[in-house]
Amino acid sequence: MNSLFIGLGGAGTNALGELQKKFEDYDLVSGTHSLNNYLYVDTDLAIRNKYPFIDANGDYLQIGAGEVPSHTMDLAFSPNNAGNPDYIRYKEWIDKDNPSLRANHDFTTGAAGERMLTRMITWSQYGAIKNQLNNKLTLKNGAPVERIYVVSGTCGGTGCGCLIDVLYMLREIQIQNNMVNNF
């Protein structure tokens, strides 16, 4: 079955990296060639060193490169935005008393368990993530993906912070393209 496998965050990308290695080993032994697509979404750049094949087909999407975008932080913390509907939505769920949320955290080494920031990064990079997901829903031979599997941890920062939003993006893409619900 031709599938799309998506790994989110450190736990998801590590699990998917091991699974992809198993699939590739099976293909070598059996003489077959699976048409699976893979997408690794993480803040930590180190995963590419552990699994060099990740970059081979544009399968890695780093979110949060460098610092959290200042406009995202401004939406969450600036009282000047009190009338902005986005500010009101952020204010409802973000922990403004968490001092690490105000620091200029460099996400290239991971999200360090900061789910709120990862969620803000996900929404600040919504277009790039959705575009990559859309591209991966068509296989290399032009056929549509038959199944979608999403792997993520629920206790860290990146995977947990973007899991629900990525699932909603996938559902939105499927509805827009009249695709069968396949995950």
Disulfide bonds with the S-S distance in Angstrom:
none
